[in-house]
């Protein structure tokens, strides 16, 4: 990043407002599917958490009070927010913080230097799986896009039973035995339902349109395990953003969202819409983590597109629930889900046309694998290592090792081994171009998320002997060379202006090649965003520019105080 741009970004918060939220994190009971009352983690006594909105240049202040009755620490990760210079506000439990201690309070003060669609979620134990999640929208007054209104649509998977962190109890809620011969509980006890803007998908909210208007739909998968597919009948959709990166408009018939991914589309309302020709939108929840079962995986939901002046105008809107009787008992899968204009992030071009980064200074292989019994997933690995959280947050390890005495010049070097084998850390030099060859040797899709950076998606393809399944459904292929000991066939080659994202889907038996610049000093996680996969070990750390961290990062006293309250032994 050019020095002048860095200075301007640092000055942005001084020009903006302080957008403040006061939240109490507590346990409540919910009944999302109408059949299972279960524990959940709430913000101010409700799920989902309130929509958070701000403008670029603002400072987002999140004051949390930990009132959980489980005695756990809590915290929030602003997913997709770079936190350049404020690594300690990344919210990753035992990586960048100890967390907010039970019966105490803490404030995140996050400078917002980006615009786009992001989200907030817990990063301690299984709190995010159990409801601690919600949308974060940052607008830019200088945006050049022309639309009449802006709707946020969050898609979540809710399980019939609460999830427990690993170690301890297994995630009974997300563990579906694979053996057909095993006596299984009924599907309603094993499969999640889809939730749309906090409502059971069976009572999907209406989408209120006015004729001849243009709408921005911000689509977010804030679930923990499942993917979602979205389409709207008889309306054109143009992708204009993915994971907070604005794109050149591209027409699509449907959109696929892996866990943690976000996509904005522009939709043009019809001029000829009538009550007799009422349109619908469709949301399909699906996953290759669970066995296929009609009516459960995949499961299809539908909501009405209601035009102003129609006979039931005003019954509900995108923030409320439509009458469940308004949805057909048997919803037919829309043709748009199988239409030629399939969503593929490698087809997207970033609006800023940032060119492909130069050849990498360092390449890291990231080989994903898993151990599975006949009935369960038992462990996950990156490069043969199953990740385990450290006893002291890794950010203290990086900073403490550089402060052995009053003089920083006498500091000992920071190496990978300093963080412990199970943290699977890689130390990066400041401003190096890093390339990741991510090879998924597992049998299911993994949504891989990198904290603190956006990566360019350079290419995607299949490993030799890999499955032909790919959730993004790329088409053509050609042979290529060897990498990391895996032969491969390319399905998408690098482009002049590759798309950037913070979360990428890596299908079973496939690979992606990612490239980013280590321009954000800090300790950053790279992990699968299927929560159980991460808790069973599918994570690693990148420690970017620890020498620069020493010069620029000063841990807030309030954060250190939380560690002491929890009893974490920090220097």
C-alpha positions in Angstrom: 0.0 0.0 0.0 1.5 3.4 -0.9 2.6 5.5 2.1 0.3 8.4 1.2 -2.7 6.1 1.1 -1.7 4.6 4.5 -1.6 8.1 6.0 -5.0 9.0 4.5 -6.6 5.8 5.9 -5.2 6.6 9.3 -6.7 10.1 9.1 -10.2 8.8 8.2 -11.4 8.1 11.7 -10.5 11.6 12.8 -12.9 12.9 10.1 -15.8 10.5 10.9 -18.2 9.9 13.7 -18.2 7.6 16.6 -20.9 5.0 16.0 -21.6 3.4 19.4 -23.5 0.3 20.4 -24.0 -0.9 24.0 -24.6 -4.7 24.0 -25.2 -7.2 26.7 -24.2 -10.8 25.8 -26.4 -13.3 27.5 -28.0 -16.7 27.2 -31.7 -17.1 26.2 -33.9 -19.9 24.9 -35.3 -19.9 21.4 -37.5 -22.0 19.3 -36.6 -21.3 15.6 -38.2 -24.4 14.0 -41.3 -24.5 16.2 -40.4 -27.9 17.6 -37.1 -27.5 19.5 -36.6 -25.0 22.3 -32.9 -24.7 22.8 -30.2 -22.4 24.3 -28.9 -19.5 22.3 -26.4 -16.6 22.7 -28.2 -13.3 22.5 -27.4 -9.6 22.2 -29.7 -7.5 24.4 -31.9 -10.4 24.9 -32.6 -11.2 21.3 -31.3 -13.1 18.2 -30.1 -12.2 15.7 -28.1 -9.2 16.9 -29.2 -5.8 15.6 -28.1 -4.7 12.2 -25.0 -2.5 12.6 -24.5 0.4 10.1 -21.8 3.0 9.7 -20.0 5.0 7.1 -16.4 4.7 5.9 -14.2 7.0 8.1 -16.3 6.3 11.2 -15.1 4.6 14.4 -17.2 1.6 15.4 -17.5 1.4 19.1 -18.9 -1.9 20.4 -19.3 -2.0 24.2 -19.9 -5.5 25.4 -21.1 -6.7 28.8 -20.5 -10.4 29.4 -23.6 -11.7 31.2 -23.3 -15.3 30.0 -24.4 -17.8 32.6 -21.9 -20.4 31.4 -18.8 -18.6 32.8 -17.3 -18.3 29.3 -15.3 -15.4 28.0 -16.9 -13.7 25.0 -16.0 -11.3 22.2 -16.7 -10.2 18.6 -14.8 -10.6 15.4 -15.6 -8.0 12.7 -15.4 -10.4 9.7 -13.7 -8.8 6.7 -12.5 -5.7 8.6 -8.8 -5.3 8.2 -8.0 -3.7 11.5 -4.7 -2.4 10.1 -2.9 -1.1 13.1 -5.5 -2.4 15.5 -4.8 -6.2 15.4 -5.9 -6.4 19.0 -9.5 -5.6 18.0 -9.7 -8.6 15.7 -11.7 -10.5 18.3 -10.1 -13.9 17.8 -10.2 -15.6 21.1 -6.8 -16.6 22.5 -5.1 -15.3 19.3 -5.6 -11.5 19.5 -7.4 -11.3 22.9 -8.2 -13.3 26.0 -11.9 -12.2 25.6 -14.3 -10.3 27.7 -14.3 -11.9 31.2 -17.5 -13.1 32.8 -19.5 -10.3 34.5 -17.2 -7.6 33.0 -17.3 -5.1 30.2 -15.0 -4.2 27.3 -15.2 -1.8 24.3 -13.8 -2.4 20.8 -13.0 0.8 19.0 -12.5 -0.1 15.3 -11.5 2.5 12.7 -13.6 1.8 9.6 -11.4 2.3 6.5 -13.5 0.1 4.2 -17.0 0.2 2.7 -19.1 -2.8 1.9 -20.9 -5.8 3.4 -19.4 -7.4 6.4 -20.6 -9.1 9.6 -20.0 -9.6 13.3 -19.8 -12.9 15.1 -18.4 -14.5 18.2 -14.9 -16.1 18.0 -15.0 -17.9 21.4 -16.2 -21.5 21.7 -19.4 -22.2 19.9 -21.1 -18.8 20.6 -21.4 -17.8 17.0 -23.0 -21.2 16.1 -25.5 -20.5 18.9 -26.6 -17.1 17.6 -24.0 -14.5 18.3 -23.8 -13.2 14.7 -25.3 -10.4 12.6 -24.7 -8.1 9.6 -22.4 -5.1 9.5 -22.9 -2.6 6.6 -20.4 0.2 5.9 -21.6 2.7 3.3 -19.6 5.2 1.3 -21.2 8.6 0.6 -19.0 8.9 -2.5 -20.3 5.6 -4.0 -21.0 5.9 -7.7 -23.7 3.2 -7.9 -27.3 4.3 -8.6 -30.0 2.4 -6.7 -33.2 3.4 -4.9 -33.0 1.3 -1.8 -30.8 -1.1 0.1 -32.0 -4.4 1.6 -29.9 -6.7 3.9 -30.8 -10.4 3.7 -29.0 -12.7 6.2 -29.1 -16.5 5.8 -28.4 -18.7 8.8 -28.5 -22.4 9.5 -30.1 -23.2 12.9 -29.7 -26.6 14.4 -32.3 -28.3 16.6 -29.9 -28.5 19.5 -27.2 -26.2 20.8 -23.6 -26.7 20.0 -20.9 -27.3 22.5 -17.3 -26.3 22.1 -14.5 -28.8 21.4 -12.9 -30.2 23.5 -15.6 -31.2 25.9 -18.8 -32.4 24.3 -18.9 -33.0 20.6 -21.1 -30.8 18.3 -24.1 -33.1 18.5 -26.0 -30.4 16.6 -23.8 -30.6 13.5 -22.8 -34.3 13.6 -24.7 -36.4 11.2 -23.7 -40.1 11.2 -22.7 -41.3 7.8 -23.5 -44.9 8.1 -26.9 -45.8 6.7 -27.0 -49.0 8.7 -26.8 -47.1 12.0 -30.1 -46.3 13.7 -30.5 -42.6 13.3 -32.7 -40.0 15.0 -35.4 -38.5 12.7 -34.1 -35.9 10.2 -35.7 -33.1 12.2 -33.3 -33.9 15.0 -30.2 -33.9 12.8 -30.6 -31.3 10.0 -30.6 -27.5 10.3 -33.4 -25.3 9.1 -32.7 -22.1 7.1 -33.4 -18.8 8.7 -33.9 -15.6 6.7 -33.5 -12.3 8.5 -34.1 -14.0 11.8 -37.3 -15.8 10.7 -37.8 -19.5 9.9 -37.4 -19.9 6.1 -40.8 -21.5 6.0 -42.2 -18.0 6.9 -39.9 -16.2 4.6 -40.3 -12.4 4.7 -41.7 -10.5 1.7 -39.4 -8.4 -0.5 -41.1 -5.0 -1.1 -40.5 -3.5 -4.5 -41.8 -0.5 -6.4 -42.2 -0.6 -10.2 -39.2 0.7 -12.2 -37.0 1.0 -9.1 -33.5 -0.5 -8.6 -32.5 -2.3 -5.4 -29.3 -3.4 -3.8 -29.7 -6.7 -2.1 -26.9 -7.5 0.4 -26.8 -11.3 0.7 -24.9 -12.7 3.7 -24.3 -16.3 4.8 -23.9 -15.9 8.5 -24.4 -19.6 9.2 -22.0 -22.1 10.6 -22.1 -25.1 8.3 -24.4 -24.8 5.3 -24.2 -23.1 1.9 -27.1 -21.1 0.4 -28.2 -20.5 -3.1 -30.3 -17.4 -4.0 -32.4 -16.5 -7.1 -35.3 -14.2 -7.8 -37.8 -15.2 -10.5 -38.3 -12.9 -13.6 -35.8 -10.3 -12.4 -32.3 -9.6 -13.6 -29.5 -9.7 -11.0 -26.1 -8.0 -11.4 -23.3 -8.8 -8.9 -21.6 -5.6 -7.7 -19.8 -6.7 -4.6 -18.3 -9.8 -3.1 -16.9 -9.9 0.5 -16.6 -6.1 0.7 -14.8 -5.7 -2.7 -16.8 -3.7 -5.3 -16.9 -5.4 -8.7 -17.7 -4.5 -12.2 -21.4 -5.5 -12.8 -21.9 -9.0 -13.9 -25.3 -10.6 -14.7 -26.1 -13.9 -13.0 -29.2 -16.1 -12.6 -28.4 -17.2 -9.1 -25.8 -16.7 -6.4 -24.0 -19.2 -4.2 -22.9 -18.2 -0.7 -20.5 -20.4 1.2 -20.3 -20.0 5.0 -19.1 -16.4 5.8 -19.4 -15.1 2.2 -21.3 -12.0 1.2 -22.5 -10.8 -2.2 -24.4 -7.7 -3.3 -26.6 -7.7 -6.3 -28.5 -5.0 -8.1 -32.1 -6.0 -9.0 -34.2 -4.0 -11.4 -37.9 -4.0 -10.5 -40.3 -4.8 -13.3 -42.5 -2.1 -14.9 -45.2 -4.7 -15.9 -45.6 -6.4 -12.5 -49.2 -7.1 -11.5 -50.7 -9.0 -8.5 -51.7 -11.7 -10.9 -48.1 -12.1 -11.9 -46.6 -12.0 -8.5 -42.9 -13.0 -8.5 -41.0 -14.9 -5.8 -37.5 -15.2 -4.6 -35.9 -18.6 -3.7 -33.4 -19.6 -1.1 -31.9 -23.1 -1.0 -29.9 -24.4 2.0 -27.6 -27.3 1.2 -24.3 -28.9 2.4 -22.0 -31.7 1.4 -21.2 -32.1 5.2 -24.5 -34.0 5.6 -26.0 -36.9 3.6 -28.5 -35.7 1.0 -32.1 -36.2 2.0 -35.0 -34.7 0.1 -36.7 -32.0 2.0 -33.8 -31.5 4.4 -30.6 -31.4 2.3 -31.2 -29.5 0.1 -34.2 -27.7 1.5 -35.9 -24.9 -0.5 -37.7 -21.8 0.8 -39.5 -19.1 -1.1 -40.7 -15.6 -0.3 -42.9 -13.1 -2.2 -41.8 -10.1 -4.2 -44.6 -7.7 -3.3 -45.0 -4.6 -5.4 -46.4 -1.4 -4.0 -50.1 -1.2 -4.7 -50.6 -4.9 -4.8 -53.6 -6.2 -2.8 -51.6 -7.3 0.2 -49.1 -4.4 0.2 -48.1 -3.5 3.7 -48.7 -7.0 5.2 -45.0 -7.4 5.8 -41.6 -6.3 4.6 -38.0 -7.5 4.4 -37.6 -7.1 8.2 -40.8 -9.0 9.1 -42.4 -12.4 8.4 -44.8 -13.3 5.7 -47.7 -15.6 6.5 -46.5 -19.1 6.1 -49.7 -20.1 4.4 -48.7 -17.8 1.5 -45.9 -20.2 0.5 -46.9 -23.3 -1.4 -46.6 -26.6 0.4 -44.4 -27.9 -2.4 -42.0 -25.3 -3.8 -40.7 -26.1 -7.2 -36.9 -25.6 -7.6 -36.5 -22.5 -9.9 -34.9 -22.9 -13.3 -32.5 -20.0 -12.4 -30.6 -22.4 -10.1 -29.5 -24.4 -13.2 -29.4 -21.6 -15.7 -26.2 -20.9 -17.8 -25.2 -17.7 -15.9 -23.9 -19.5 -12.9 -22.2 -17.5 -10.2 -18.4 -17.9 -10.2 -16.2 -15.6 -8.2 -13.4 -16.1 -10.7 -15.5 -14.5 -13.4 -15.7 -11.3 -11.3 -13.5 -8.3 -11.9 -12.8 -5.9 -9.0 -14.0 -2.4 -9.7 -10.6 -0.9 -8.9 -8.9 -3.2 -11.4 -6.1 -4.0 -9.0 -3.7 -6.0 -11.2 -2.4 -9.5 -10.4 0.3 -9.2 -7.7 3.9 -9.9 -8.9 5.3 -13.4 -8.5 5.4 -14.4 -4.8 8.3 -13.9 -2.5 7.2 -16.9 -0.5 4.8 -19.8 -1.3 3.1 -21.9 1.4 1.4 -25.2 0.8 -1.8 -25.5 2.8 -2.9 -29.2 2.6 -6.3 -29.8 4.2 -7.2 -33.2 5.5 -9.5 -34.9 8.0 -9.9 -38.1 10.1 -13.3 -39.6 9.9 -14.8 -42.6 11.7 -17.8 -44.5 10.4 -20.1 -42.2 12.2 -18.3 -38.9 12.9 -15.5 -36.4 12.1 -12.8 -36.8 14.7 -10.0 -34.4 13.7 -9.0 -31.9 11.0 -5.5 -30.9 9.8 -3.5 -28.4 7.9 -0.2 -29.9 6.7 -0.7 -32.8 9.2 -1.1 -30.5 12.2 -4.4 -30.2 14.1 -4.6 -26.7 15.4 -5.0 -26.0 19.1 -5.4 -22.6 20.8 -2.4 -21.4 22.9 -2.5 -20.8 26.6 -1.5 -17.2 26.0 -2.8 -15.2 23.1 -0.4 -15.3 20.2 -0.3 -11.5 19.8 1.4 -11.3 23.2 3.9 -14.0 22.1 4.8 -11.9 19.0 5.1 -8.7 21.0 6.6 -10.1 24.1 9.4 -11.9 22.3 10.4 -8.5 20.8 10.5 -6.8 24.2 13.1 -8.8 26.2 14.5 -5.7 27.8 14.1 -1.9 27.7 15.9 -1.7 24.4 14.0 -3.1 21.4 17.3 -3.6 19.5 18.2 -6.5 21.8 15.0 -8.3 20.9 15.2 -12.0 20.0 13.9 -12.9 16.5 10.4 -14.2 16.0 10.3 -17.6 14.4 7.5 -20.1 13.5 8.5 -22.4 16.4 8.1 -19.6 19.0 4.3 -20.1 18.8 4.3 -23.8 19.4 3.8 -26.6 16.9 0.0 -26.9 17.4 -0.5 -23.2 16.5 0.9 -24.0 13.0 2.3 -20.4 12.6 4.1 -19.0 9.6 6.1 -15.7 10.1 5.8 -13.3 7.1 8.2 -10.5 6.2 6.6 -7.1 5.8 5.3 -6.3 2.3 6.3 -9.7 0.9 3.9 -11.2 -1.7 2.6 -14.5 -0.3 1.1 -17.3 -2.3 -1.0 -20.1 -0.8 -1.5 -23.4 -2.6 -4.6 -24.7 -0.8 -5.2 -28.3 -1.6 -8.4 -30.0 -0.1 -7.8 -33.7 0.2 -11.0 -34.1 2.3 -14.3 -35.3 1.0 -16.3 -32.1 1.7 -16.1 -28.4 0.8 -14.2 -26.0 3.1 -14.8 -22.3 3.2 -11.4 -20.9 4.0 -11.2 -17.5 5.6 -8.1 -15.2 6.1 -8.2 -12.6 8.8 -6.7 -9.2 8.2 -6.3 -9.4 4.4 -8.1 -9.9 1.1 -6.5 -12.5 -1.2 -6.5 -12.6 -5.0 -8.0 -15.8 -6.3 -5.4 -16.7 -8.9 -6.6 -20.1 -10.0 -8.8 -23.0 -9.1 -8.7 -26.7 -10.3 -8.9 -30.3 -9.4 -6.3 -32.5 -7.8 -5.5 -35.8 -9.5 -8.2 -38.3 -8.6 -10.3 -35.5 -7.1 -14.0 -35.3 -7.0 -15.7 -33.5 -9.9 -18.0 -31.6 -7.5 -17.4 -27.9 -7.3 -19.9 -25.6 -5.6 -19.1 -22.7 -7.9 -19.6 -25.0 -10.9 -16.6 -23.9 -13.1 -16.7 -25.4 -16.6 -13.6 -25.7 -18.8 -10.4 -27.4 -17.8 -6.9 -27.9 -19.1 -3.9 -29.8 -17.9 -1.1 -28.1 -15.9 2.0 -28.9 -13.9 2.7 -30.3 -10.4 2.5 -28.3 -7.2 3.0 -29.5 -3.6 3.3 -33.0 -4.8 -0.3 -33.0 -6.3 -1.0 -33.2 -10.0 -3.8 -31.0 -11.0 -6.0 -29.9 -13.8 -6.8 -26.2 -14.1 -10.4 -25.0 -14.3 -9.8 -21.3 -14.1 -6.5 -19.6 -14.9 -5.1 -16.3 -13.5 -6.5 -13.1 -14.9 -5.0 -9.7 -15.3 -7.4 -8.3 -12.6 -8.2 -11.3 -10.3 -11.1 -11.1 -7.9 -10.2 -10.5 -4.2 -12.2 -12.1 -1.3 -11.6 -12.9 2.3 -13.4 -16.3 2.2 -13.0 -18.9 -0.7 -14.8 -22.2 -1.2 -12.4 -25.1 -1.8 -14.3 -28.1 -3.0 -13.4 -31.8 -2.2 -10.4 -33.0 -4.2 -9.7 -29.5 -5.5 -7.2 -26.7 -5.0 -7.1 -22.9 -5.1 -4.1 -20.7 -5.5 -4.3 -17.4 -3.5 -2.0 -14.4 -3.4 -1.8 -11.5 -1.0 0.6 -8.9 0.3 1.8 -9.0 3.9 0.9 -5.4 4.4 -1.0 -5.7 7.7 1.3 -6.3 10.7 -0.3 -8.6 13.2 -1.3 -12.2 14.0 -4.0 -13.4 11.7 -5.9 -16.7 11.5 -6.5 -18.7 8.3 -9.2 -21.3 9.0 -12.2 -23.2 7.7 -15.3 -21.2 8.6 -17.4 -24.3 9.3 -17.2 -23.8 13.0 -16.8 -27.5 14.0 -14.0 -28.0 11.4 -12.1 -25.1 12.9 -12.6 -26.3 16.5 -11.3 -29.8 15.5 -8.1 -28.3 14.1 -8.6 -26.8 10.6 -6.7 -23.5 11.3 -3.3 -22.0 11.2 -1.7 -18.6 11.9 0.1 -16.0 9.8 2.3 -13.7 11.9 2.8 -10.7 9.6 5.8 -8.4 10.1 6.4 -8.9 13.8 9.2 -6.3 13.7 6.7 -3.7 12.5 4.2 -4.9 15.2 6.8 -4.0 17.8 7.0 -0.4 16.4 3.3 0.2 15.8 1.1 -1.9 18.1 0.6 -0.9 21.7 -1.8 -3.2 23.5 -4.7 -1.3 25.2 -4.7 -1.5 29.0 -8.3 -2.4 28.9 -7.6 -5.6 26.9 -4.7 -6.6 29.2 -7.0 -6.1 32.2 -9.5 -8.6 30.7 -6.6 -11.2 30.5 -5.9 -10.7 34.2 -9.5 -11.0 35.1 -9.7 -14.3 33.3 -6.4 -15.5 34.8 -4.3 -15.7 31.6 -0.6 -15.4 32.5 0.6 -12.6 30.3 4.0 -10.8 30.8 
